[in-house]
């Protein structure tokens, strides 16, 4: 649990550096994570965000009742997002993997 808290603190410090378009999917009735997390991400992320709040799902949205909606909204998001190349440090193993330009 202590390592999770450290991770959360690190992410809070660096979240503004995320410039890529971001899809946020969160259930309204999540018993593990608050909707306040959605508001935090919308405010702090450095790039544009789209949000889907699910009314008939719980914590694991990819396996829950609205999983087809999650898949469809994800596909819609990916098809309309403007992906731009972001310079990554040379020691980043994922540098350039997901970045494509139209």
C-alpha positions as CSV (number, residue, x, y, z in Angstrom):
1,X,0.0,0.0,0.0
2,X,2.9,2.4,0.7
3,X,4.3,1.9,-2.8
4,X,0.8,2.6,-4.2
5,X,0.7,5.9,-2.3
6,X,4.2,6.8,-3.6
7,X,3.0,6.0,-7.2
8,X,-0.1,8.2,-6.8
9,X,2.1,11.1,-5.5
10,X,4.5,10.7,-8.4
11,X,1.6,10.7,-11.0
12,X,0.1,13.8,-9.4
13,X,3.4,15.6,-9.9
14,X,3.8,14.6,-13.5
15,X,0.2,14.3,-14.9
16,X,0.4,17.8,-16.5
17,X,3.2,16.6,-18.8
18,X,0.8,14.2,-20.6
19,X,0.0,16.1,-23.8
20,X,-1.7,13.3,-25.8
21,X,-5.5,13.2,-26.1
22,X,-6.9,11.2,-23.3
23,X,-10.1,9.2,-23.0
24,X,-11.3,8.9,-19.4
25,X,-13.8,6.1,-18.7
26,X,-15.2,5.9,-15.2
27,X,-18.3,4.3,-13.6
28,X,-20.6,6.6,-11.6
29,X,-21.0,4.0,-8.9
30,X,-17.4,2.8,-8.5
31,X,-16.9,1.4,-5.0
32,X,-13.1,1.7,-5.3
33,X,-12.4,5.0,-7.0
34,X,-14.2,8.3,-6.7
35,X,-15.5,10.4,-9.6
36,X,-13.3,13.1,-8.1
37,X,-10.4,11.4,-9.9
38,X,-12.2,12.2,-13.2
39,X,-12.4,15.9,-12.3
40,X,-8.7,15.9,-11.3
41,X,-7.6,14.3,-14.6
42,X,-9.8,16.7,-16.6
43,X,-8.3,19.7,-14.9
44,X,-4.6,18.5,-14.7
45,X,-3.9,16.6,-17.9
46,X,-1.9,18.7,-20.3
47,X,-3.8,17.6,-23.5
48,X,-7.4,17.4,-24.5
49,X,-9.7,14.9,-22.7
50,X,-12.9,13.2,-23.5
51,X,-14.9,11.6,-20.6
52,X,-17.4,8.8,-20.5
53,X,-19.2,8.3,-17.2
54,X,-21.0,4.9,-17.1
55,X,-24.3,4.5,-15.3
56,X,-24.5,0.7,-15.2
57,X,-21.0,-0.4,-14.4
58,X,-18.7,-0.8,-11.4
59,X,-14.9,-0.9,-11.0
60,X,-13.7,-3.1,-13.8
61,X,-15.4,-1.4,-16.8
62,X,-13.9,-3.7,-19.5
63,X,-15.7,-6.7,-17.9
64,X,-18.8,-5.2,-16.6
65,X,-22.3,-4.6,-18.0
66,X,-21.4,-1.7,-20.3
67,X,-18.2,-3.3,-21.7
68,X,-19.6,-3.0,-25.3
69,X,-20.1,0.8,-24.8
70,X,-16.5,1.0,-23.4
71,X,-15.2,-0.7,-26.5
72,X,-17.3,1.4,-28.9
73,X,-16.3,4.7,-27.2
74,X,-12.7,3.7,-27.2
75,X,-12.8,2.9,-30.9
76,X,-14.5,6.2,-31.6
77,X,-11.9,8.1,-29.6
78,X,-9.0,6.5,-31.3
79,X,-10.5,7.1,-34.7
80,X,-11.0,10.8,-34.2
81,X,-7.9,11.6,-32.0
82,X,-5.2,13.7,-33.6
83,X,-2.1,11.7,-32.8
84,X,1.0,13.8,-32.8
85,X,4.6,12.7,-32.4
86,X,5.9,13.6,-29.0
87,X,9.7,13.6,-28.4
88,X,10.6,10.9,-25.9
89,X,13.9,10.4,-24.1
90,X,16.2,7.9,-25.8
91,X,16.0,5.6,-22.8
92,X,12.3,5.3,-23.2
93,X,11.5,1.8,-24.5
94,X,8.2,2.9,-25.9
95,X,9.6,6.0,-27.8
96,X,7.7,6.3,-31.0
97,X,5.6,3.2,-30.6
98,X,2.1,4.7,-30.5
99,X,2.9,8.0,-32.2
100,X,1.6,8.3,-35.8
101,X,0.8,11.4,-37.8
102,X,-2.0,11.6,-40.4
